[in-house]
């Protein structure tokens, strides 16, 4: 059994640890609340477009690699290979469509554009403070000319 003196030492040690833990908690929480916020960084639309295009390229490359692995694998079923081939074709077609639409929209005088095409929607982000009805109509005409999609599936977003 512990003697009275040892019990007091253990109790004082635990209280000291509790106090130290509380102080560290307060110090670390104050440090976390003074961390830089997004408003501390300079935002630029150029970096938005460059980052978005890079992310899209990296994501698509990973998908292409995965589909190619499935297609070339001897352990994949024929059904899996057929689905991977179909998905790969869609990704490649999407890449071409996006590139074409971005080029045509830039040709209309916009300094930068990012098009995200999927089977259900088309998002178009254009570097502009705001868009006129005429500019929106030009963009919609380009998108519909390339995809024959209804306007309900096209979203145009100005990025300043």
C-alpha positions in Angstrom: 0.0 0.0 0.0 1.0 3.6 -0.6 1.9 5.6 2.4 0.2 8.9 3.1 3.2 10.8 1.9 3.3 8.9 -1.5 -0.4 9.5 -2.0 0.1 13.2 -1.6 3.0 13.2 -4.0 1.0 11.3 -6.6 -2.0 13.7 -6.1 0.1 16.8 -6.4 1.8 15.4 -9.6 -1.6 14.8 -11.2 -2.8 18.3 -10.3 0.4 19.7 -11.8 -0.1 17.7 -15.0 -3.7 18.9 -15.2 -2.6 22.5 -14.8 0.1 22.1 -17.5 -2.4 20.5 -19.8 -4.8 23.4 -19.4 -2.1 26.0 -20.0 -0.9 24.2 -23.2 -4.5 24.0 -24.4 -5.0 27.7 -24.0 -1.7 28.6 -25.6 -2.3 26.2 -28.6 -5.9 27.4 -29.1 -4.7 31.1 -29.2 -2.1 30.2 -31.8 -4.6 28.4 -33.9 -7.0 31.4 -33.9 -4.3 33.7 -35.0 -3.4 31.6 -38.0 -3.6 33.3 -41.4 -7.0 33.4 -43.1 -7.9 33.2 -46.8 -8.3 37.0 -46.7 -4.6 37.4 -45.9 -3.7 35.9 -49.3 -3.9 37.8 -52.6 -6.4 36.1 -54.8 -6.0 36.2 -58.6 -8.2 34.8 -61.3 -5.1 33.8 -63.2 -4.1 31.5 -60.4 -7.7 30.2 -60.2 -7.7 29.2 -63.9 -4.2 27.8 -63.8 -4.9 25.7 -60.7 -8.3 24.5 -62.0 -6.8 23.4 -65.3 -3.9 21.6 -63.5 -6.2 19.9 -61.1 -8.4 18.7 -64.0 -5.4 17.4 -66.0 -4.0 15.5 -63.0 -7.4 14.0 -62.1 -8.0 13.0 -65.7 -4.5 11.4 -66.0 -5.2 9.3 -62.9 -8.5 8.1 -64.4 -6.8 7.3 -67.7 -4.1 5.4 -66.0 -6.7 3.4 -63.9 -8.7 2.6 -67.0 -5.7 1.5 -68.9 -4.7 -0.8 -66.0 -8.1 -2.4 -66.0 -8.0 -2.8 -69.8 -4.5 -4.4 -69.9 -5.0 -6.6 -66.8 -5.4 -10.3 -67.5 -7.4 -10.7 -64.2 -10.1 -8.1 -65.3 -13.3 -9.6 -66.6 -14.4 -8.8 -70.1 -17.3 -6.7 -68.7 -14.9 -4.6 -66.6 -12.6 -4.1 -69.6 -15.6 -3.0 -71.8 -16.8 -0.6 -69.1 -13.3 0.8 -68.7 -12.9 1.2 -72.4 -16.2 3.1 -72.5 -15.3 5.3 -69.6 -11.9 6.0 -71.1 -13.5 7.0 -74.4 -15.8 9.4 -72.5 -12.8 11.0 -70.7 -10.9 11.5 -73.9 -13.9 12.9 -75.7 -14.6 15.2 -72.8 -11.0 16.5 -72.9 -11.3 17.3 -76.6 -14.7 19.0 -76.1 -13.4 21.1 -73.2 -10.3 22.2 -75.1 -12.4 23.1 -78.2 -15.0 25.0 -76.2 -12.3 26.9 -74.3 -10.5 27.9 -77.5 -13.7 29.1 -79.2 -14.7 31.1 -76.1 -11.3 32.7 -75.9 -11.6 33.6 -79.6 -14.6 35.7 -78.6 -12.3 38.0 -76.6 -12.2 36.5 -73.2 -8.8 36.4 -71.6 -9.2 33.0 -69.9 -11.9 30.4 -69.6 -12.3 27.0 -67.8 -14.9 24.5 -69.1 -15.8 21.5 -67.0 -17.8 19.0 -69.1 -19.6 15.9 -67.7 -22.4 13.7 -68.7 -24.9 15.7 -66.7 -23.7 19.4 -66.8 -21.4 21.9 -68.3 -19.8 24.6 -66.1 -18.1 27.5 -67.9 -16.0 29.9 -65.8 -15.0 33.0 -67.7 -12.5 35.6 -66.6 -14.7 38.7 -66.4 -16.1 40.9 -63.7 -19.6 40.5 -65.2 -21.1 39.2 -68.4 -23.5 41.0 -70.8 -26.5 39.1 -72.2 -24.7 39.2 -75.6 -21.6 37.5 -74.1 -23.7 34.9 -72.4 -25.6 34.2 -75.6 -22.2 33.8 -77.5 -21.0 31.3 -74.9 -24.2 29.4 -74.9 -24.1 29.2 -78.7 -20.6 27.8 -78.6 -21.5 25.2 -76.0 -24.7 24.1 -77.7 -22.9 24.0 -81.1 -20.4 21.6 -79.7 -22.6 19.5 -77.4 -26.3 20.0 -78.4 -27.1 20.4 -74.7 -30.1 22.2 -73.5 -29.4 25.6 -71.8 -30.7 24.1 -68.5 -27.5 22.0 -68.2 -25.1 24.9 -68.9 -23.9 27.1 -66.1 -21.8 30.2 -66.9 -19.9 31.8 -64.1 -17.9 35.1 -64.3 -14.7 35.0 -62.3 -13.1 38.3 -61.4 
